[in-house]
């Protein structure tokens, strides 16, 4: 497996790197996965591949030094701020259930479940929660492939497929600003449906998660 260590980039750079890595994997017909960790600076709203952007107040984003970018993957928008993001690229044939979208989500996400046990954080797959109202903010809607802590969403992931390869990337919520989220997405953020690492254990710092996912023994989980 090829591991790309944690680095902080702009939203445009992060999405371009994920896209370039996917193209690299396809071009070279890689047999093993690529696993990458990254952060965002400045904060950035990412839109799903086919999501409308009419809800965004571009003046508000500019005034608050928040970028916006469109992802290769689908789903609803996210504010990437105080989080750790992962991306995982592999041929569908690498996974036992690679051709099945739901099962491949779960197979990749199961690796994160095993990794977070090292921080005594027990995660499981969330039940499906349909959107009520507008809900442009991705974390307010859960699918069976999202990862939850005590039924509250912690990690939201999305996939894109091309020429037999899978790109899955996801947002691991370290902390969030409820007021800022509500101003960006113009809707109430039900904090009972989401949770952050900081809420689970305030003694865990962001670098603890990066180290846990970067550790050689943990990375072997992805081989």
C-alpha positions, 0 to 999 in steps of 0.5 A, spaced: 500 500 500 502 507 498 501 511 504 501 519 503 502 522 510 498 528 513 498 534 510 494 541 510 492 544 503 487 548 500 480 545 498 482 546 491 489 543 492 486 537 496 480 535 491 486 536 485 490 531 489 485 526 490 483 526 483 490 526 480 491 520 485 485 516 482 488 517 475 495 515 477 492 509 480 488 507 473 494 509 468 498 505 472 493 499 473 495 499 481 493 493 484 494 495 491 491 501 495 493 508 496 491 511 503 492 519 504 490 523 510 489 531 510 487 537 512 484 544 510 486 551 510 483 555 509 476 552 511 472 550 505 465 548 503 465 542 499 459 541 494 457 534 492 458 532 484 451 534 482 449 538 488 446 545 487 450 551 489 444 556 490 444 556 497 451 558 498 452 566 500 459 567 497 459 574 500 459 571 507 464 565 505 469 571 503 468 575 509 469 569 513 475 566 509 472 560 507 473 557 500 468 552 496 470 547 491 466 541 488 468 534 489 468 528 485 464 524 489 456 525 490 452 527 496 451 533 500 456 539 502 461 539 508 464 544 511 471 542 512 474 546 518 476 542 524 477 535 522 481 530 519 480 527 512 482 521 509 482 518 502 482 511 500 483 509 492 483 502 490 481 497 484 474 494 485 477 488 485 482 489 491 475 488 495 471 482 497 465 486 495 468 491 490 463 491 485 457 492 490 457 500 492 454 499 499 458 493 501 464 496 499 463 502 503 462 498 509 468 494 507 473 500 507 469 503 513 470 497 517 478 498 517 476 505 520 472 502 525 478 497 527 483 503 527 479 507 532 478 502 537 486 503 538 483 510 541 478 506 545 472 509 540 467 504 538 464 506 532 459 502 528 455 503 521 449 508 522 442 507 520 439 510 514 436 517 516 432 521 511 433 528 509 427 532 512 427 539 509 432 542 505 438 539 509 444 541 504 449 539 510 451 532 509 452 530 516 445 531 518 443 525 513 446 518 515 446 512 510 448 505 512 455 506 510 456 512 515 460 511 521 457 513 528 458 513 535 452 511 540 448 513 534 451 519 532 454 521 526 462 522 526 465 520 519 461 521 513 464 518 507 463 518 499 465 515 493 467 516 486 468 510 481 472 510 474 474 505 470 474 499 475 477 504 481 474 506 487 476 513 490 472 513 497 474 519 502 471 522 508 471 527 513 472 525 521 469 530 525 474 533 530 470 539 532 465 543 529 462 550 530 454 550 530 453 557 529 457 557 523 454 551 520 447 554 521 449 561 518 453 557 512 447 552 511 441 556 513 438 551 517 438 548 524 444 543 525 441 538 530 447 536 534 443 530 537 445 527 530 452 528 530 458 528 534 465 530 534 472 527 537 472 532 542 465 531 545 467 523 545 474 524 549 476 532 550 483 529 551 484 526 544 488 531 540 487 532 532 495 529 532 493 523 536 488 521 530 493 523 525 498 518 528 494 513 530 492 512 522 499 514 520 502 508 525 505 503 521 502 497 525 495 501 523 497 502 516 497 495 515 490 494 516 489 497 509 493 492 506 
